[in-house]
Amino acid sequence: MKKCNKCGEVLPLHMFNKKKDTKDKLAPWCKECARKNNKVYRDKNKEKIRKKNKAYYKENKEEIIENNKAYREENKEEMKKKAKVYYEENKEEKREKAKAYYEENKEEMIEKGRVYYRENKEEMREKGRERVLKLPDYYVRMCLKSQGIDASLITPELIELKRAILKVTRIIKQKESKNI
């Protein structure tokens, strides 16, 4: 047990941060008091901290980038899991924000899309051709439902048949558009 020099409470040792240069190797303030003190400091010195961090990043940019890249590689699966959990927990909020952003910036977004398409026309067409060949089950199922077919009647055989029809239809449309 140890007494905090800030709040005066007697607390278990695990409630104190480690500090090598003290006799007992523990900080004089408990973790809670240290956290509050750090927050007050950060709030008072936001600009100073921002400048210091920016200067540090500028001087150590390559090393920071390299370390971040190594961390992402080593923790790829864990990061994917966390991102998936975060997405699932915040799906609606993210959708609403994206929708609001699109509505506020609609013209700019449309123009960016047009510019990107013009600059990457062949690549976009190739990706489209690849999607035509794949036609995932969920997409084919959606096409069948949109035609009024009940979900309980959709079988794997029906999905394969519809996929073949979609492929043929799309190939015909592509050939027709090339002839025009």
C-alpha positions as CSV (number, residue, x, y, z in Angstrom):
1,M,0.0,0.0,0.0
2,K,1.1,3.5,-0.8
3,K,-0.2,7.0,-0.2
4,C,-0.7,9.3,-3.2
5,N,1.0,12.7,-2.8
6,K,-1.7,14.4,-4.8
7,C,-5.1,13.1,-3.5
8,G,-3.8,11.6,-0.2
9,E,-5.5,8.2,-0.6
10,V,-3.8,5.1,0.4
11,L,-3.9,2.7,-2.5
12,P,-2.5,-0.7,-3.6
13,L,0.9,-0.5,-5.4
14,H,-0.6,-1.5,-8.8
15,M,-2.5,1.8,-8.7
16,F,0.8,3.7,-9.3
17,N,2.8,4.0,-12.4
18,K,6.4,2.7,-12.5
19,K,9.2,5.3,-12.1
20,K,12.8,4.1,-12.1
21,D,14.4,7.2,-10.4
22,T,12.4,6.9,-7.1
23,K,13.4,4.8,-4.1
24,D,10.4,2.5,-4.3
25,K,10.4,2.6,-8.2
26,L,6.9,4.0,-8.2
27,A,5.5,7.4,-9.2
28,P,4.4,9.7,-6.3
29,W,0.9,10.2,-7.7
30,C,-1.7,7.4,-8.3
31,K,-2.6,6.6,-11.9
32,E,-5.9,8.5,-11.6
33,C,-4.3,11.7,-10.4
34,A,-1.5,11.4,-13.0
35,R,-4.2,10.9,-15.7
36,K,-6.1,14.0,-14.6
37,N,-2.9,16.1,-14.3
38,N,-1.8,15.0,-17.8
39,K,-5.2,15.9,-19.2
40,V,-5.0,19.4,-17.7
41,Y,-1.5,19.8,-19.1
42,R,-2.6,18.6,-22.6
43,D,-5.6,20.9,-22.6
44,K,-3.5,24.0,-21.6
45,N,-0.7,23.2,-24.1
46,K,-2.4,21.9,-27.2
47,E,-0.6,24.1,-29.6
48,K,2.8,23.5,-28.0
49,I,2.3,19.7,-28.1
50,R,1.0,19.8,-31.7
51,K,4.1,21.8,-32.8
52,K,6.4,19.4,-30.9
53,N,4.8,16.3,-32.4
54,K,4.9,17.9,-35.9
55,A,8.6,18.7,-35.5
56,Y,9.3,15.2,-34.2
57,Y,7.4,13.6,-37.1
58,K,9.3,15.8,-39.6
59,E,12.7,14.7,-38.2
60,N,11.8,11.0,-37.9
61,K,9.3,10.6,-40.8
62,E,11.1,7.6,-42.4
63,E,11.5,5.7,-39.2
64,I,7.9,6.4,-38.1
65,I,6.6,5.2,-41.5
66,E,8.8,2.1,-41.3
67,N,7.7,1.3,-37.7
68,N,4.0,1.8,-38.6
69,K,4.3,-0.4,-41.6
70,A,6.1,-3.2,-39.6
71,Y,3.4,-3.0,-36.9
72,R,0.6,-3.3,-39.5
73,E,2.3,-6.3,-41.0
74,E,2.8,-8.0,-37.7
75,N,-0.7,-7.3,-36.5
76,K,-2.6,-7.6,-39.7
77,E,-5.2,-10.1,-38.5
78,E,-5.8,-8.4,-35.2
79,M,-6.3,-5.1,-36.9
80,K,-8.8,-6.7,-39.4
81,K,-10.8,-8.1,-36.5
82,K,-10.8,-4.8,-34.7
83,A,-11.8,-2.9,-37.8
84,K,-14.7,-5.4,-38.4
85,V,-15.9,-5.2,-34.9
86,Y,-15.7,-1.4,-35.0
87,Y,-17.6,-1.3,-38.3
88,E,-20.3,-3.6,-37.0
89,E,-20.7,-1.5,-33.9
90,N,-20.8,1.8,-35.8
91,K,-22.4,0.7,-39.1
92,E,-25.4,3.0,-39.0
93,E,-23.5,6.0,-37.8
94,K,-20.9,5.5,-40.5
95,R,-23.6,5.2,-43.2
96,E,-25.4,8.3,-42.0
97,K,-22.1,10.3,-42.0
98,A,-21.2,9.1,-45.4
99,K,-24.7,9.9,-46.7
100,A,-24.6,13.4,-45.1
101,Y,-21.1,14.0,-46.6
102,Y,-22.2,12.9,-50.0
103,E,-25.3,15.2,-49.8
104,E,-23.2,18.2,-48.8
105,N,-20.5,17.5,-51.5
106,K,-22.6,15.9,-54.2
107,E,-21.5,18.0,-57.1
108,E,-17.8,17.7,-56.1
109,M,-18.1,13.9,-55.6
110,I,-19.8,13.4,-59.0
111,E,-17.1,15.5,-60.7
112,K,-14.3,13.6,-59.0
113,G,-16.0,10.3,-60.1
114,R,-16.1,11.6,-63.7
115,V,-12.5,12.7,-63.7
116,Y,-11.4,9.4,-62.2
117,Y,-13.3,7.4,-64.7
118,R,-11.9,9.5,-67.6
119,E,-8.3,9.0,-66.3
120,N,-8.8,5.3,-65.6
121,K,-11.3,4.2,-68.3
122,E,-9.5,1.0,-69.4
123,E,-8.8,-0.1,-65.9
124,M,-12.4,0.5,-64.9
125,R,-13.7,-1.4,-67.9
126,E,-11.3,-4.3,-67.1
127,K,-12.6,-4.5,-63.5
128,G,-16.1,-4.4,-64.8
129,R,-15.3,-7.4,-67.1
130,E,-13.9,-9.3,-64.1
131,R,-17.0,-8.6,-62.1
132,V,-19.1,-9.9,-65.0
133,L,-17.3,-13.1,-64.9
134,K,-17.6,-13.5,-61.1
135,L,-21.2,-12.5,-60.5
136,P,-21.3,-13.5,-56.8
137,D,-24.3,-15.5,-55.4
138,Y,-25.7,-12.6,-53.4
139,Y,-25.8,-10.4,-56.5
140,V,-27.5,-13.1,-58.6
141,R,-29.9,-13.8,-55.7
142,M,-30.8,-10.1,-55.6
143,C,-31.4,-10.0,-59.4
144,L,-33.8,-13.0,-59.0
145,K,-35.7,-11.4,-56.1
146,S,-36.0,-8.1,-58.0
147,Q,-37.8,-10.1,-60.7
148,G,-40.4,-11.2,-58.2
149,I,-39.0,-14.7,-57.5
150,D,-39.6,-15.8,-53.9
151,A,-36.5,-16.3,-51.8
152,S,-37.6,-19.8,-50.8
153,L,-37.7,-20.9,-54.5
154,I,-34.1,-19.8,-55.2
155,T,-32.0,-22.9,-55.5
156,P,-28.2,-23.2,-56.4
157,E,-29.2,-24.5,-59.8
158,L,-31.4,-21.5,-60.4
159,I,-28.6,-19.2,-59.3
160,E,-26.2,-20.8,-61.8
161,L,-28.8,-20.6,-64.6
162,K,-29.4,-16.9,-63.9
163,R,-25.6,-16.3,-63.7
164,A,-25.2,-17.7,-67.1
165,I,-28.0,-15.6,-68.5
166,L,-26.5,-12.5,-67.0
167,K,-23.1,-13.2,-68.5
168,V,-24.6,-13.8,-71.9
169,T,-26.7,-10.6,-71.6
170,R,-23.8,-8.5,-70.6
171,I,-21.5,-9.8,-73.3
172,I,-24.2,-9.1,-75.9
173,K,-24.6,-5.5,-74.6
174,Q,-20.8,-5.0,-74.7
175,K,-20.6,-6.2,-78.3
176,E,-23.6,-4.0,-79.2
177,S,-22.0,-0.9,-77.6
178,K,-18.7,-1.5,-79.5
179,N,-20.6,-1.7,-82.8
180,I,-22.4,1.6,-82.2
